[in-house]
Amino acid sequence: MIDFQNGLFVKLGPADPKPIAGELAPILIDDEHVHLSFKGMRDSVVFTNKRLIVINVQGFSGKKRDYSSLPYSKIQAWSIETAGRFDLDAELELWFSGLGKVRLDFKGHVDIRTIGKLIGEYVL
């Protein structure tokens, strides 16, 4: 599983969900579809209608990948922090039962409120 405390896994930017949906097709369950996709330097985070999937690209060639599945049903609480005038990054913190806190940092023009609403729709 990915180490969410690792400083290298930060600053996610928006990504086109279509290519990643094709990559994830073999592990998505029936009636599961990709809503949002974000990419870091090599790793990606995908929000589906069932879970959060984190793709950790490993190795020199990047062909080896770790897929971590974090179901919305295990979220106990979450927090969003919008970008400000001087701090241009938005943040999402999720508390998962049995896993603890997961923090994701988003760069650029990411509408963190939309992500918070998406999570609320599936958790509440």
C-alpha positions in Angstrom: 0.0 0.0 0.0 1.2 3.5 -0.7 2.7 5.5 2.1 0.5 8.6 2.4 2.9 10.3 4.7 5.6 10.2 2.1 6.5 13.7 0.9 6.8 12.6 -2.7 3.1 11.8 -2.9 1.8 15.4 -2.9 0.7 18.1 -5.3 -1.9 16.4 -7.4 -3.2 18.1 -10.5 -6.3 17.4 -12.5 -6.0 14.6 -15.1 -8.2 13.3 -17.9 -10.2 10.4 -16.4 -10.7 8.5 -19.7 -7.2 7.0 -20.0 -7.1 6.0 -16.3 -10.6 4.5 -16.5 -9.3 2.2 -19.2 -6.4 1.1 -17.0 -8.7 0.5 -14.1 -11.4 -1.3 -16.1 -10.1 -4.8 -15.0 -10.5 -4.0 -11.3 -13.7 -1.9 -11.3 -16.8 -3.7 -10.2 -20.1 -3.7 -12.0 -21.8 -0.3 -12.0 -18.5 1.4 -10.8 -17.3 4.3 -12.9 -14.6 7.0 -12.6 -15.7 10.5 -11.5 -12.4 12.4 -11.0 -8.8 11.7 -11.7 -5.7 13.5 -10.4 -2.0 12.9 -11.2 1.2 13.7 -9.3 4.7 13.2 -10.8 4.1 9.5 -11.4 1.3 8.5 -9.1 -2.4 9.0 -9.5 -5.6 9.3 -7.4 -8.9 8.3 -8.8 -12.4 8.9 -7.3 -15.0 6.5 -8.4 -18.6 6.2 -7.2 -17.5 3.4 -4.8 -14.0 4.2 -3.6 -10.8 6.1 -3.8 -8.1 4.3 -5.8 -4.5 5.3 -5.5 -2.1 4.1 -8.2 1.5 4.0 -7.0 3.9 3.7 -10.0 6.9 1.7 -8.9 10.3 0.8 -10.4 12.6 2.5 -12.9 10.4 1.8 -15.9 7.1 2.5 -14.2 5.5 -0.7 -15.4 5.0 -2.1 -11.9 2.0 -0.5 -10.2 0.4 -0.8 -6.8 -3.4 -0.2 -6.7 -4.7 0.7 -3.2 -8.5 0.7 -2.8 -10.0 2.9 -0.1 -13.8 2.3 0.1 -15.9 5.3 1.0 -17.8 3.0 3.4 -14.8 3.1 5.7 -14.5 6.9 5.8 -15.4 8.2 9.3 -14.7 11.9 8.7 -13.1 14.2 6.2 -11.9 17.8 5.9 -11.2 20.0 3.0 -9.1 23.1 2.9 -9.4 25.5 0.0 -6.6 27.4 -1.6 -5.9 30.9 -0.4 -4.2 34.0 -1.6 -0.7 32.9 -0.6 -1.2 29.2 -0.1 -2.3 28.1 -3.5 -2.8 24.4 -2.7 -6.0 22.8 -1.6 -6.0 19.8 0.8 -8.2 16.8 1.5 -7.9 14.8 4.7 -9.8 11.6 5.1 -10.0 9.4 8.3 -10.5 5.8 7.5 -11.6 3.1 10.0 -8.6 0.8 10.6 -6.2 2.9 8.5 -6.0 6.3 10.0 -5.7 9.6 8.3 -4.9 10.0 4.6 -3.9 13.5 3.3 -3.9 14.5 -0.3 -2.5 17.9 -1.5 -3.9 19.4 -4.7 -2.1 22.1 -6.8 -3.5 24.6 -9.2 -7.1 25.1 -9.9 -8.7 22.1 -8.2 -12.2 22.7 -6.9 -11.8 21.0 -3.6 -15.4 21.7 -2.7 -16.6 19.4 -5.5 -14.4 16.6 -4.1 -15.9 17.2 -0.7 -19.4 17.1 -2.1 -18.6 13.9 -4.0 -17.4 12.2 -0.8 -20.4 13.5 1.1 -22.8 12.0 -1.5 -21.3 8.5 -1.0 -20.5 8.6 2.7 -23.6 10.3 4.2 
